[in-house]
Amino acid sequence: MRTRLPILITLLALGLAACGSERAEEAGATDTMRGELGGEMHPDFARADTPRTFAFPADHGPHAAFRNEWWYLVGNLEDADGRRYGFQVTFFRIALAPGEEERESAWATRQIWMAHLALTDAEAGTHHQAERFARDGRIGLAGAERDGRRIWLEDWELGRDPAGRWHLTADADHFALDLAFKPERAPVLHGEGGLSQKSAEPGNASYYYSKPRLATSGTVRIDDAQRRVEGRSWLDREWSTSVLGEDQAGWDWFALQLTDGTDVMVYEMRRFDGERSDFSYAAVMHPDGTVERLGPERFEIEVLEEWHSPRGGAYPAHWRLHVDPLADELEIKPVLADQEFTGTVRYWEGAVDVRRRGEPAGRGYVELSGYAETE
């Protein structure tokens, strides 16, 4: 399990060296995200082992001293007819070796990039997805500019203007997104001042912040049908060198935007024996701007149903969530059962509805990793 990152990197490096840009089926496949976040690493990579002072907008940009990094956006959208969509886009930076010095060849690189794009059409019952890989370097196929002004992989691009607004353009042939995002809440640091410890070993942590409420507008296209949409999105930023411990199988992550203005983020780290890790975490972000950060003893997730993937593996598919600061339990259910991402890594990532006391109470996104593992 912990050797999958070197295997994946070797496959990707070989494919990228040959072609410069590859899709998942040409780059090799794994069935879990876990291999990318555990495993051995070069000692010269930086580690997330002490709290740091965050600085914005600088920390919207890249942190090349660390092995892994991602810019992650999810959201729930509606068109003028009330048709419901969910979307996900993630730009991953994966370092092959530490160091940033310029290489002699314009094709040489120490970093590869992977991007995931997905769009759920709830009314049609369809989940569209695409994956890309590219190297950075002087050829300019992928990369990230200082302060997060531009993160791109080929023609998929996430940018930020001087006023702090974000903009995404991504065309995957049969579907496309063109969305603008306006933050409605300041960045929220998770863990101890942004140091999010994921397992017991020092350095098995990430620097982690969210922009949990982004007013969103733009267009989505599926085949030849383009629709104007509005809604809300959630931006997560993490960078690290290692995260998961030997006993950890994966995680369940919830990002919920409630209609009363409260935002809730929960991740439950799971051990191989099925029990919750002590490093699970929740944050309740109140409408007045206050944030309550909670250890695992202050929230509880009850799985009510499962969904069995036709590709193998069973995922939780209906939950009851109790978080101490909230007066009522939340019931969470996917808008579509099959929102499984089936690229180089296989995981479930989908739009959900939230109910409280039987009434609609919000919307959100859920990510489930480690359930699709096979030996």
C-alpha positions in Angstrom: 0.0 0.0 0.0 2.6 2.6 1.0 4.7 1.9 -2.1 2.0 3.0 -4.5 3.2 6.6 -4.8 6.6 5.7 -6.2 5.0 3.2 -8.6 2.4 5.8 -9.8 5.1 8.5 -10.2 7.3 6.1 -12.2 4.4 5.3 -14.5 3.5 8.9 -14.9 7.1 10.0 -15.5 7.5 7.4 -18.2 4.3 8.4 -19.9 4.9 12.1 -19.6 8.4 11.8 -20.9 7.1 10.1 -24.0 4.2 12.4 -24.8 4.3 15.5 -22.6 0.6 15.0 -21.6 -1.4 11.8 -20.9 -4.8 10.7 -19.8 -5.4 8.3 -16.9 -5.7 5.1 -18.9 -2.3 5.8 -20.6 -0.5 6.7 -17.3 -1.3 3.7 -15.2 -4.0 3.1 -12.7 -4.4 2.7 -8.9 -7.6 2.1 -7.0 -7.0 4.5 -4.1 -5.8 8.0 -3.1 -4.0 6.6 -0.1 -0.8 5.7 -2.0 -0.3 9.3 -2.9 -0.4 10.5 0.7 1.6 7.9 2.5 4.8 6.1 1.6 8.5 7.0 1.8 9.7 10.4 0.7 13.0 12.1 0.1 14.3 13.7 3.3 14.8 17.1 1.6 11.1 17.6 1.1 9.6 20.1 3.6 7.3 18.7 6.3 4.2 20.2 7.9 5.4 19.7 11.5 4.9 23.1 13.2 2.2 25.8 13.0 3.1 28.6 10.6 1.9 32.1 9.9 -0.4 32.1 6.8 -0.2 35.1 4.5 -2.8 35.9 1.8 -2.8 36.2 -1.1 0.7 34.5 -1.1 -0.6 31.2 0.3 -3.2 30.9 -2.5 -0.1 30.2 -4.7 2.2 27.1 -4.8 4.5 25.7 -2.1 7.0 23.8 -4.1 9.1 22.6 -1.2 6.4 20.1 -0.3 5.7 16.9 -2.1 1.9 17.2 -2.6 -0.5 20.1 -3.0 -4.0 20.7 -4.3 -6.5 23.4 -5.2 -9.9 21.9 -4.8 -13.3 23.4 -5.7 -16.8 21.8 -5.4 -20.2 23.3 -5.6 -24.0 23.1 -6.1 -25.5 25.0 -8.9 -29.0 25.5 -10.5 -30.1 26.9 -13.8 -33.1 29.2 -14.4 -35.5 26.1 -14.6 -34.3 24.8 -11.2 -32.3 22.0 -12.7 -29.6 20.9 -10.3 -25.9 20.4 -11.0 -22.9 19.5 -8.8 -19.3 20.0 -9.9 -15.8 19.2 -8.8 -12.4 20.4 -10.1 -9.1 19.7 -8.5 -5.6 20.6 -9.6 -2.9 18.4 -8.0 0.8 19.2 -7.9 3.0 16.1 -7.2 6.8 16.6 -6.8 9.0 13.9 -8.2 12.0 15.2 -6.3 12.8 18.2 -4.1 14.3 21.3 -5.4 13.3 24.1 -7.7 16.5 24.9 -9.8 16.0 25.3 -13.5 16.9 22.3 -15.6 18.9 22.4 -18.8 16.1 20.9 -21.0 12.8 22.8 -21.4 11.1 19.4 -21.0 12.8 18.5 -17.8 10.7 18.8 -14.6 10.7 17.9 -11.0 6.9 18.1 -10.8 3.9 16.6 -12.5 0.3 17.8 -12.5 -3.0 16.0 -12.4 -6.4 17.6 -12.7 -9.8 16.0 -12.1 -13.1 17.5 -13.5 -16.6 16.2 -12.8 -20.1 17.4 -13.4 -23.3 15.8 -12.0 -26.6 16.4 -13.8 -29.1 15.4 -11.1 -32.2 15.5 -13.3 -30.6 13.4 -16.1 -29.0 11.1 -13.5 -25.6 11.4 -15.1 -22.1 12.0 -13.8 -19.5 13.3 -16.3 -15.8 13.2 -15.5 -12.4 13.7 -17.0 -8.8 13.5 -15.9 -5.6 15.1 -17.3 -1.9 14.9 -16.6 1.0 17.2 -17.7 4.5 18.2 -16.7 5.4 21.7 -15.8 8.8 23.1 -16.8 9.6 25.8 -19.3 7.3 24.2 -21.9 4.4 25.6 -19.9 1.9 22.7 -20.1 1.0 23.1 -16.4 1.9 25.1 -13.4 0.9 27.6 -10.8 1.8 31.3 -10.6 2.6 33.2 -7.4 -0.3 34.3 -5.2 -2.6 31.9 -7.1 -3.1 34.3 -9.9 -3.2 31.3 -12.3 -3.2 27.5 -11.8 -3.5 25.6 -15.1 -3.1 22.3 -16.8 -3.2 22.8 -20.6 -6.4 24.8 -21.2 -8.0 24.0 -17.8 -7.4 27.1 -15.7 -8.3 28.4 -12.3 -7.3 32.0 -11.7 -7.7 34.8 -9.1 -7.9 38.5 -9.8 -6.6 41.3 -7.6 -10.0 41.7 -5.9 -9.9 38.1 -4.7 -12.4 36.7 -7.2 -11.7 33.3 -8.7 -12.5 32.1 -12.2 -12.5 28.6 -13.6 -12.6 27.5 -17.3 -12.4 23.9 -18.2 -13.5 22.1 -21.3 -13.5 18.3 -21.4 -15.0 18.0 -24.9 -18.4 16.5 -24.0 -18.9 18.8 -21.0 -17.4 22.2 -19.8 -17.5 24.7 -17.0 -17.0 28.4 -17.1 -17.6 29.7 -13.5 -16.8 32.8 -11.5 -16.5 32.7 -7.7 -16.9 35.6 -5.2 -15.8 34.8 -1.6 -18.4 35.4 1.1 -16.2 34.4 4.1 -12.6 35.0 5.0 -10.2 32.0 4.8 -10.7 29.5 7.6 -7.6 27.8 9.0 -8.0 24.2 10.2 -6.4 22.3 13.0 -3.8 24.2 15.1 -3.5 27.5 13.3 -3.7 25.8 9.9 -1.6 22.7 10.9 -3.9 19.8 10.3 -2.5 16.7 11.9 -3.7 13.5 10.2 -1.9 10.7 12.0 0.5 10.2 15.0 3.9 10.6 13.3 5.3 14.1 13.4 5.1 15.6 9.9 2.1 13.4 8.9 0.1 16.6 8.5 -0.9 19.2 6.1 -1.2 23.0 6.0 -4.9 23.4 5.4 -7.4 26.2 4.9 -10.8 26.6 3.3 -12.8 29.3 1.7 -16.1 27.7 2.5 -18.7 30.0 0.9 -18.2 31.3 -2.6 -21.1 32.9 -4.5 -20.9 31.2 -7.9 -22.3 32.1 -11.4 -21.5 31.2 -15.0 -22.3 28.4 -17.5 -22.2 24.6 -17.7 -22.3 22.7 -21.0 -23.2 19.1 -21.5 -22.8 18.1 -25.2 -24.4 20.9 -27.1 -26.6 22.2 -24.3 -25.2 25.2 -22.5 -27.0 26.7 -19.4 -26.5 29.6 -17.2 -26.2 28.7 -13.5 -25.9 30.1 -10.1 -25.1 28.6 -6.7 -22.4 28.3 -4.0 -19.0 26.6 -4.0 -16.3 25.6 -1.5 -12.5 26.0 -2.0 -10.0 23.8 -0.1 -6.3 24.3 -0.2 -3.8 21.8 1.3 -0.1 21.1 1.0 2.0 18.4 2.7 4.7 15.8 2.2 3.1 12.9 4.1 -0.3 12.5 5.8 -1.6 8.9 6.4 -0.2 6.6 9.0 0.4 2.8 8.7 -3.0 2.0 10.3 -5.1 4.4 8.2 -7.2 3.3 5.2 -8.8 6.6 4.1 -11.2 9.3 5.0 -14.8 10.5 4.8 -15.0 14.3 4.2 -18.1 16.5 4.4 -18.4 20.1 3.3 -21.9 21.4 4.1 -23.4 24.9 3.5 -26.5 25.4 5.6 -29.4 27.7 4.7 -29.0 29.6 8.0 -25.5 30.7 6.9 -23.6 28.1 8.9 -20.8 26.1 7.2 -19.7 22.7 8.5 -16.6 20.7 7.6 -16.0 17.2 8.9 -13.4 14.6 8.1 -13.3 11.2 9.6 -10.0 9.4 9.2 -10.6 5.6 9.1 -8.4 2.9 10.3 -8.0 -0.5 8.6 -10.0 -2.1 11.4 -13.0 0.1 10.5 -12.7 2.3 13.6 -12.3 6.1 13.6 -8.9 7.5 14.0 -8.2 9.9 16.9 -7.1 12.5 14.3 -10.6 13.0 12.9 -11.7 16.6 12.9 -14.7 19.0 12.5 -15.2 22.7 12.2 -18.4 24.7 12.5 -18.2 28.1 10.9 -21.0 30.4 12.2 -22.6 33.2 10.3 -21.0 35.8 12.6 -17.6 34.6 11.5 -16.7 32.6 14.6 -15.2 29.2 14.1 -15.4 26.2 16.5 -12.8 23.5 15.9 -13.7 20.1 17.3 -12.0 16.8 18.0 -13.5 13.4 17.3 -15.2 13.2 20.7 -17.5 16.1 19.7 -19.1 14.7 16.5 -20.6 11.5 15.4 -21.4 10.1 11.9 -23.9 7.3 11.5 -24.1 5.5 8.2 -27.7 4.7 7.3 -27.3 3.1 3.8 -24.6 1.9 1.4 -24.2 2.1 -2.3 -22.4 -0.8 -4.1 -20.3 0.4 -7.1 -20.7 -1.7 -10.2 -16.9 -1.4 -10.4 -16.4 -3.0 -7.0 -16.5 -1.7 -3.5 -19.3 -0.4 -1.2 -19.5 3.3 -0.2 -21.6 4.9 2.6 -24.6 6.6 0.8 -26.8 8.1 3.5 -25.7 9.6 6.9 -26.9 11.1 10.1 -24.4 13.7 11.5 -24.4 15.0 15.0 -22.0 17.9 15.7 -22.0 19.4 19.3 -22.4 23.1 18.5 -25.5 22.4 16.3 -28.9 21.9 18.1 -30.2 19.4 15.6 -28.8 16.3 13.8 -28.2 16.7 10.1 -29.4 14.0 7.6 -27.2 13.9 4.5 -28.1 12.1 1.2 -26.5 12.1 -2.3 -28.4 13.7 -5.1 -27.2 10.8 -7.3 -26.0 7.4 -6.1 -23.2 7.0 -8.6 -20.9 9.9 -8.4 -17.8 7.7 -8.3 -14.6 9.1 -9.9 -13.0 6.3 -11.9 -9.7 7.8 -13.1 -6.1 6.9 -12.0 -7.4 6.9 -8.5 -11.0 5.7 -7.7 -13.1 7.5 -5.0 -16.6 8.8 -4.5 -17.1 12.6 -4.8 -20.6 14.0 -5.0 -23.2 16.6 -4.4 -25.5 16.0 -1.4 -28.7 17.4 0.2 -28.9 18.3 3.9 -32.1 18.0 6.0 -32.8 19.0 9.6 -35.9 17.7 11.4 -37.1 16.4 8.0 -36.9 19.8 6.3 -34.4 21.0 3.7 -31.5 22.7 5.5 -28.7 23.0 3.0 -26.4 21.5 0.4 -22.9 20.2 0.3 -20.3 17.8 -1.1 -18.9 14.6 0.2 -15.6 12.8 -0.6 -15.1 9.1 0.3 -11.6 7.5 -0.2 -10.3 4.0 0.5 -13.5 2.1 -0.1 -12.5 0.9 -3.6 -9.3 -0.8 -2.6 -8.5 -4.2 -4.0 -5.6 -6.4 -3.4 
